[in-house]
Amino acid sequence: MSEPTERKPLSPKAKLAFVAIFLVAGFFIYQSQNKNFSLKGWTKITDGSDLPAVFAQAKSEGRKIAAFFLNSPPSETARTVARRIWKAQNQKALKRGNFIPVLVYLRGTSDSLAKRYDIKNLPTFVVFLPDGTERNREVGSLGEVPFRANFLQAVEE
């Protein structure tokens, strides 16, 4: 039977390198989970200054706006809802309904834009008619089918 070999302790440089790699990896994981995401085909608004242009476009084109108000960075609830609304059937419903889909990032419900549109909880969905009046609102988590059936199609009634 062979004798067990003794392991040499890590050198201070090796320990430092290990800690540095661990910290860098942790930083990148944190950043990737906390940055704002976007959905293909959705206009992304981060400071509210572009929202008047979206309303002007909606009015000139006679289109409704489907606005998704969410925290910056987005909460896990907002991320889950975004995955649901990104489903193919929901994207088809947005096109069929001639919506301009918009992600509006807020710095919480005390944000001036949140106050302007009476956003008290995030995430919140709001459908605006082409003239800018609110037609439908859903607060919090919204499933894939309810988004399409209860939120988008309710506008047509």
C-alpha positions in Angstrom: 0.0 0.0 0.0 1.4 3.4 -1.0 1.7 6.1 1.5 -0.6 9.1 1.1 1.0 12.2 -0.4 0.9 15.4 1.5 -0.9 18.3 -0.2 0.9 21.5 -0.3 -1.1 24.5 0.9 -2.0 27.1 -1.7 0.5 30.0 -2.0 -0.8 33.5 -1.1 -0.7 34.4 -4.8 -2.9 31.4 -5.7 -5.3 32.2 -2.9 -5.5 35.8 -4.1 -6.1 34.7 -7.7 -8.9 32.4 -6.6 -10.6 35.2 -4.7 -10.2 37.6 -7.6 -11.7 35.1 -10.1 -14.6 34.5 -7.6 -15.3 38.2 -7.2 -15.2 38.9 -10.9 -17.5 36.0 -11.7 -19.9 37.2 -9.0 -19.9 40.7 -10.3 -20.8 39.6 -13.9 -23.5 37.3 -12.6 -25.0 40.2 -10.5 -24.8 42.6 -13.5 -26.4 40.2 -15.9 -29.3 39.7 -13.6 -29.9 43.3 -12.7 -29.7 45.1 -16.0 -32.8 46.1 -17.9 -33.9 43.7 -20.5 -35.6 44.4 -23.7 -38.1 42.5 -25.8 -37.7 42.4 -29.6 -40.1 44.8 -31.2 -40.9 46.7 -28.0 -39.9 50.3 -27.6 -37.7 50.7 -24.5 -38.2 53.9 -22.5 -35.8 54.5 -19.6 -36.4 58.2 -18.6 -39.8 59.0 -19.9 -38.6 61.6 -22.4 -39.5 59.4 -25.3 -43.0 58.6 -24.2 -44.6 61.8 -25.7 -43.2 60.7 -29.1 -44.8 57.3 -28.7 -48.2 59.0 -28.0 -47.7 61.2 -31.0 -47.0 58.2 -33.2 -50.0 56.3 -31.8 -52.3 59.3 -32.6 -50.9 59.8 -36.1 -51.1 56.1 -37.0 -54.4 55.4 -35.1 -52.7 52.7 -33.0 -53.2 51.7 -29.4 -50.2 51.6 -27.0 -49.6 48.5 -24.8 -47.3 49.9 -22.0 -45.5 47.7 -19.5 -44.4 49.8 -16.6 -41.7 48.1 -14.5 -38.8 48.7 -12.1 -35.3 49.5 -13.2 -33.7 47.0 -12.7 -36.7 44.7 -13.3 -38.0 42.6 -10.4 -38.2 38.8 -10.8 -42.0 39.2 -11.2 -41.5 41.6 -14.1 -39.0 39.2 -15.7 -41.5 36.3 -15.4 -44.3 38.4 -16.9 -42.0 39.5 -19.7 -41.3 35.8 -20.5 -45.0 35.2 -20.6 -45.9 38.1 -22.9 -43.1 37.3 -25.2 -44.9 34.0 -26.2 -45.7 33.8 -29.9 -49.5 34.0 -29.5 -49.2 37.2 -27.5 -46.9 38.7 -30.0 -49.4 37.8 -32.7 -52.2 39.4 -30.6 -50.2 42.6 -30.3 -49.7 42.8 -34.1 -53.4 41.8 -34.8 -54.6 44.6 -32.4 -52.3 47.1 -34.0 -50.6 48.0 -30.7 -47.3 49.9 -30.2 -45.7 47.8 -27.4 -43.6 49.8 -24.9 -41.4 48.9 -21.9 -41.4 51.9 -19.5 -38.7 51.6 -16.9 -39.3 53.5 -13.6 -37.2 54.2 -10.6 -40.1 53.0 -8.4 -43.6 54.3 -7.8 -42.4 57.7 -6.6 -41.0 58.4 -10.1 -42.6 61.4 -11.6 -43.7 59.3 -14.6 -45.3 56.8 -12.3 -47.3 59.6 -10.6 -48.3 61.1 -14.0 -49.9 57.7 -15.0 -51.1 56.7 -11.5 -48.7 53.7 -11.3 -49.0 52.6 -7.7 -47.5 49.1 -8.0 -45.0 47.5 -10.4 -45.2 45.8 -12.8 -48.3 47.4 -14.3 -49.7 47.1 -17.8 -51.8 49.9 -19.3 -53.5 50.1 -22.7 -53.8 53.6 -24.1 -56.1 54.4 -27.0 -54.7 56.5 -29.9 -56.0 59.7 -28.3 -54.0 58.9 -25.1 -56.9 57.9 -22.9 -56.4 54.8 -20.7 -58.6 51.9 -21.8 -57.4 48.9 -19.7 -55.1 48.3 -16.7 -53.6 45.2 -15.0 -51.4 45.3 -11.9 -48.9 42.7 -10.9 -48.3 39.3 -12.3 -50.2 38.5 -15.5 -50.3 35.1 -17.1 -49.7 34.3 -20.8 -53.4 33.6 -21.7 -54.9 36.3 -19.4 -52.6 38.9 -21.1 -54.0 38.0 -24.5 -57.6 37.2 -23.5 -58.4 39.5 -20.7 -56.0 42.4 -21.3 -55.5 42.9 -25.0 -58.9 41.6 -26.3 -60.8 43.5 -23.7 -59.8 46.7 -25.5 -61.8 45.7 -28.5 -65.1 45.5 -26.6 
